[in-house]
């Protein structure tokens, strides 16, 4: 799995951005980090992304794999 991240432009209305910014601040994340967290959660719930694909470090991957 590559740890490289893709960059792209996201057009979003002011009201939605403000709601995301407040939510991110409440959880001590950046807006970008909050969007990534939301997308990861929804992708996993939809069966489009596995738990192991979401892990960013070998230690976390090993921990998850040991539980499987």
Secondary structure, DSSP 8 states (H G I E B T S, - for coil): -------------HHHHHHHHHHHHHTT--HHHHHHHHHHHHHHHTTSS-HHHH--SHHHHHHHHHH-
